[in-house]
Amino acid sequence: RYKHTTFDVIFCSALSRSLRTAEIAFSDRDVLIVQDARLNECNYGSFNGHLASTVEPMRKKHITTPFPKGESY
């Protein structure tokens, strides 16, 4: 899909599988890959798959308190 697109940097989550995917996808290019924990996914539990407009307002409440059947943000 992005075979002919030039990138200055690739950002991925801090999860090892994310880094490995970025390395596989961009191994043929001379591009910096930066891991950033802010891109890590979160288990929103009962709210997985809901629209961001539903989940985002709830994040402050769930910084340390887990989402129902999920984890804290």
Secondary structure as the mmCIF struct_conf table of DSSP 4:
data_model
#
loop_
_struct_conf.conf_type_id
_struct_conf.id
_struct_conf.beg_label_comp_id
_struct_conf.beg_label_asym_id
_struct_conf.beg_label_seq_id
_struct_conf.end_label_comp_id
_struct_conf.end_label_asym_id
_struct_conf.end_label_seq_id
TURN_TY1_P TURN_TY1_P1 LYS A 3 HIS A 4
BEND BEND1 ASP A 8 ASP A 8
STRN STRN1 VAL A 9 CYS A 12
BEND BEND2 ALA A 14 LEU A 15
HELX_RH_AL_P HELX_RH_AL_P1 SER A 16 PHE A 26
TURN_TY1_P TURN_TY1_P2 SER A 27 ASP A 28
BEND BEND3 ARG A 29 ARG A 29
STRN STRN2 LEU A 32 GLN A 35
HELX_RH_3T_P HELX_RH_3T_P1 ALA A 37 LEU A 39
HELX_RH_3T_P HELX_RH_3T_P2 GLY A 45 PHE A 47
TURN_TY1_P TURN_TY1_P3 ASN A 48 GLY A 49
BEND BEND4 HIS A 50 HIS A 50
HELX_RH_AL_P HELX_RH_AL_P2 ALA A 52 VAL A 55
HELX_RH_3T_P HELX_RH_3T_P3 GLU A 56 MET A 58
TURN_TY1_P TURN_TY1_P4 ARG A 59 ARG A 59
HELX_RH_3T_P HELX_RH_3T_P4 LYS A 60 HIS A 62
BEND BEND5 ILE A 63 THR A 65
HELX_LH_PP_P HELX_LH_PP_P1 PRO A 66 PHE A 67
TURN_TY1_P TURN_TY1_P5 PRO A 68 LYS A 69
BEND BEND6 GLY A 70 GLY A 70
#
